[in-house]
Amino acid sequence: MKRSSILCVLSLLVLIFGIVTVQAGEAVRASGPVLPKNLRHISFVGADGSSCRKAVVVRNAANNLEGVAAEKAWIAWKYPNAKVKGQGVSGVGNKTFDSLEIETASGEAKTICFDITDFFGQW
């Protein structure tokens, strides 16, 4: 085989491996946050958290400590390397929400709303 053919084949393999790796990473990312073993009983339902009408609902947290840890895991999954800049709790009707102000890795400010009704006030 000629040197140029070998280089072409190697380049193609690197390209294919890169695409497969990216797709595998997206598959893991799409499935949800990876929670520590002691929090794997917690689940997330609802929407994307872009408003409290579209809140991320935290289910099965035993208490505030677990619920807040789960919120942070969800943010780390959805917005890698984001920093939490502020937090506030509010209520509407019989629901309680935790709104976290974050700064994404790219510097964008976002507010993420979690429905924490399931665990709020549990110590």
Buried (B, 14 or more C-beta within 10 A) or exposed (E): EEEEEEEEEEEEEEEEEEEEEEEEEEEEEEEEBEBEEEBEEBEBEBEEBEEBEEBBBBBBBBEBEBBBBBBBBBBEBBBEEBEEEEEEEEEEEEBBBBBBBBBBEEEEEBBBBBBBBBBBEEE
